[in-house]
Amino acid sequence: MTTINLARIVADTNVHRLSLIGLSKNVGKTTTTNYLLEALLSQKLYQAEELAITSLGLDEETVDALTGLPKPRYVPQAGVLVATTTELLQQAENEGAQFERLLELSGRTALGPVVLARVLHMGRIIIAGPTLLSELRSALDKLAAFGAQLSIIDGAINRLGAAAPNISDACIICTGTSAGATPEIVARRTVDIFTRLTIPQSTWADEYKKLFPQERLVTFSPISVDRVILGNAGDSEPASEARLILDGIKSIENNIYLLRGAFTEELSRELLRQLSQIHTCSNEAELVVGNATKIFCHSVTLQRLAAKGLHVRVATPIRILAMTINPFTTEYACTSQHLLDALMRYLPEKRSPIIDVVSGKWA
């Protein structure tokens, strides 16, 4: 098997903000980040001063709850920018690292304010960045102002928000055996996230951004100039929103619905329930949401809605550069190849490369 170069993939795409999205704890986000920092520098793809790391909040466990072993920490090289809290900078300094503190950011975390700093002497550090997406976006802007050409963002556990297009330019999905009781369950969970994050872009993206952008639910027909506001943010009850959408589907072919905010599990279930009650309508419709991080239902639900004629699309797509895997778990024996084989059985043929950055195996 030939090798694949994850660092080269990242560098060649020329992204400035890269998020790592983990399916669960212990799937190797920190290991992947440390690998990227080392590989990007050793292959001379970036200078240390051009790299930065931060996170969306903090995974507070410093010891693995299952194994009792210390969890890996970030080890940024001298010159790399970090955005973490004063308390954690001090903790790292007590263990031998050295930093130049550059700027304290507005906002607070459970561990105090977030500080931008540059590594002067390499050492282990815990990264705890802003907990709000708006504050994370501001932190990334500040890191860029201090010279970061590539900022790597550790996304919070079970939150896809860091992958949003207004936060990062692309993402890496991190999965592993801790995400399920068998490799097959891990593969199915990974497919769910991959399918949701790769929902196709709508051809009505411009309309989504321009037509009544403050309204929760807007509809229009491609063959008509009429635009109708169906619902506002204050009355977004799933049952009533689903009823408004279904009334339009029954009467107009190929209607377009622009949904601002979250496409919730409750709304998706209500739509599926009401669609299942329609026996004579064969009309198709499209529901457009902002991006895939706004979708909070299972990918199977999206497939069932599509089978009923309602196709969910996004205004802004998310770019997935790769998937990385961690085959280690204390729950059962699994090798990199076994996990890769399971993932390949369930993932579509057209997908990003899957890489174990420790063993070098990939598919």
N, C-alpha and C positions, 0 to 999 in steps of 0.2 A: 504494500500500500504506500503510495506517495504521500508526502506531507502537505499540509495546508497551513498557510501563514496568516493567523488571525490578525496580527499587528499590521501586516501589509493590507489586508482587507480594510481595516479601519483607516489607515493612512490614505489609501487610494481613493476612498469615497469622499475624502476631504470634509468630513463632518466636524463641527466645532463643539457640539454637545452630544455626548453619548451616554445613554442610560442603560443600566443593568437591571433587568426585571426578574425577580426570583419567584418561582412557584411556591416555595416554602422556605423555612429555615434550612440551613446546612446544604444548600445546593451549589455553593461555590462562588458566590458573587465576589467575596473578598479575594479568593484565590485567583479568579479571572482578572480582577483589577490589578493585583500585584504582578501577574504574568504580563499584562498589557504594558504596565509602566516599565518593567524591565525590558521587554522585547522592543517596544517603541524606541527606547534609548539605545539599546545595544545594536539595533539594526540601523541606527542613525536616521530614523524617520522623523524624529522630533528632538529638540533640545529640551533639557529638563525644565528650563524656565518657561517653556511653552505648554507645559502640562499642568493640570489641576485635578484635584479630587474633592468631592463633597458627597453629601447624601441627603435623602429625604427622610429626616428624622433619624432614629437610632434603634438598632436591634440591641436591646440592653443586656442580653446574655453574653458574658465574657467567658463562660464555661458551658460547653455543650451539655444540655440536660440529659441526653441519652448516654453519652460516652464518659462524661466527667472530665474530658480533656479540654485544655484551653482552646478556645476558638481562634482562628487565624486573625491577625491584625494587619492593617495596612503598613507597608514599609516603603514610603515614598523616598526617592533619592534626593540628595541635596539639590536645591534649585526649584523643586516642584512646589506649586502652590497648594494649600489646603484650606478648606473652610470647615471649621469645627469649633467646639466651645473652649472657652478659656480654661475651664476645669480639666478637660481632656488634654489640652496642650501642656498644662502644668504636669499632669500625670505622665505624659510621654517624656517631658524634660527630666522628671525625677528618675526615669529609667535610662537616661543618657542621650535622648534626642535634643536637638537645639533648633529654635525657630526665630525668625524675625517677624514680629507682629506688625501687620500693615494697617488693618482697619477693623473696627468693631461695627457689626451690622445692626440695623434696627430690628426690632422683634426679639422675642425671647423663646427659649426652649426650657424643658424641665431641668436642664443642666446649665442654665444661664445663657448669656448672649453668645452668638456665633461670631467668631473672629476669623478674618482672612490673614493667613501667615505664610511665609516662605520657609521651606526646610533649609536649615544651615548645616545640620549634621544629621545623617540618616538614623532613624530609629523606629521602633514600633509605635503605632498610634491608633486610637479608636476615633473614627470619624462620626460626628453627630451634627448634621447640618440643619437647616431650617425645617420646620415641621409643616409649614403652609406652602402650597405651590407658588403663590404670589411672592413669598419671601425667598423661595428657592430661585425663582426666575431673576429676582433682583441680585441675589448672591452670584449667580452665573454672569450677569452683566458686569458686576464688580471684578470678578476673576478675569474676565476678558480685558477690562480696562488695565489690569496689572500685567497683561501680556499673555494670558492663557489662549493658546490656539486650539487646544482640545481639553475640554472639561469632562471628566468621567463622573457620573452620578450613580451612586448606589441607591436604587429604588427601595422604598419601604416594602417589608414583607406583605404579600397579598394585596399590594396596591399598584395599580398600573399608571397612576397619575404622572410619574416621572417620564413616561414614554409619550406623553401628550406632545403634539407638534409644536406647541408654543413654549415647551420646556426643553425638549431635546430634538436633535435633527435625525436621530436614528437610535435603535436600541439593540441590545443583545439579550436574548431570553436565557436564563440560567435554570436548569432543571436537574433533577437527581433522584436517587432512590428514596430520599427522605420525604418525597412528595407523594408516596403511595406505598401500599403494602406489598405490591409486586411490580416488576418492571412494566407489565401490561397496564396496570392502573396508572403508573407514572406516565406512560405513553399517551393514554387517553386524556389525562389532565393537561399534558403538554399540547396535545392537538386542540383541545378546547381553547386554550389561551392563544395559540398560533392562529387558529381560525378566526377568533374574534379580532385579533390585532391586524389581520390581513384582509379585512372586509373591503371589497372594491370601492373605489372612489365613484361618487355620483357624477353624472354629466351636468347636474344642476348645482355644482359647487358655488358658482358665482351668485346664483339666485339665493342660495342659503346664506351667503355673507351679506347680501344687499337688501333682501326683501324683509322689511319689518324686523330687523335684527333683535329688537328688545322683546318681541312676542314669543311666547312659549310654543305655540302651534299655529302654523300658517299652511294653507293649501292653495294649490293652483293647478290648472290643467295646461299641458303643453300646447293645446290647440286653442286656448282661450286667453284673453288678456286679464281676466278676472283673478284677483288675489283675495283670499278670504282669511281673516284672522279667526281661528277656531277656538283658541283658548289662551288665557293669560297665566302668568306665573302664580297668581293667587288662587286659581281654581283648577289646579292640575291634578284632579283625582283620577286615578287609573281607569276606573269604570267609565267616567264621563268622557275622558279623552279617547278611550277605545271606541265608545259609542259614536263620537263625532267622526272619527276616522272611518269606522265601518259604514256609517250613513253615506259618506262620500263615495266609498268603494262600490256600494250597491247601485249608485245612480250615475257614476261617471267612470269611463274607461281610462286607465293610465293616469290617474290622479297622482300628484306629487305632494307629499307632506313634509314640511320642514319642522323638525322637533328640536327646540333649543333646550339645553340642560341634559339631564340624565334620562336615558332610556332604561327604566328600572325593570327588575324582575317582575314586579307587580303589574306593570303596564304590559309587558310582553305576554304574561299569562292571560291577562284579561283580553288582549287582542286575539290570542289563540283560541280562547274559550268562545268569544263572540264570532270569530271567523268559522269555527266548527259548526255553528248553528245555522250558517248560510248554506243552503242546498242547491240553489238555482243560479247563483251569481258566479260568472266566470271572469269578471273584470280583474285586471292586474293593477297594482299600485306600487309606489316606491316611497319609503320612509327614510328621510335623510337626517342623520345626526351629525354633530360637529366632528367628532373623531372617535376612534374605537375605544378610548379610555372612558367615554361616556356611556358605554354599553355594559349593563350589569346583569345580563342574563346569559344562560349557557348557550354555546354555539348550536346545540341540537335544537333549542327553541327557535333560533334564527332560521334553521333549515326547515322546521315545521311551518313557520310563518311563510317562508318562500314557497313551500309546496301548496299553501293556501292562496298564493297570489300576492302576498305582501313582501316585498323585497327591501331589506334594510341595507342602506349604503351610507358612506361617510362623505363629508365635505372635504376633509383633509386626511389623507392616508398616513399610515405609520410605516416607517422603513425598518425592517429587521435585517441586520447585517449577518447575524449568526446565532446559533444556539450552543451553549456550553453545558457539559454534563458533569455531575459528581456521582460516580457509581458506588461510593462508600456508604454503608449503613451498618449499624449493629443489629438490625432486625432480621436481615437475611443476606445470604451470599450473592454477590452480583459482580460481574466484571464489566469493564468498559464495553467490550464487544457485545455482551448480552443486552446491555441497556441500549446500545446503538441499534441492534437488531430489532428490539421491540419498538423503538421510536420509528424506524424505517418502515415497519409494517403498518403503522397507523398514520404517519404523516404523509401529505401528498408528495408526489414525485418532484413537483416544482416547489422547492423550498430552499431556505438558507442552509449553509453547511452546519453540521453538528460536530462539535469538537470537544475532546477531553484535553484540556491544556496541560494536565499533569502527565498523562501517558503519551500524548501526541496522536492517539487514535482519532479518526474522524470518518464521517460519511456524508 
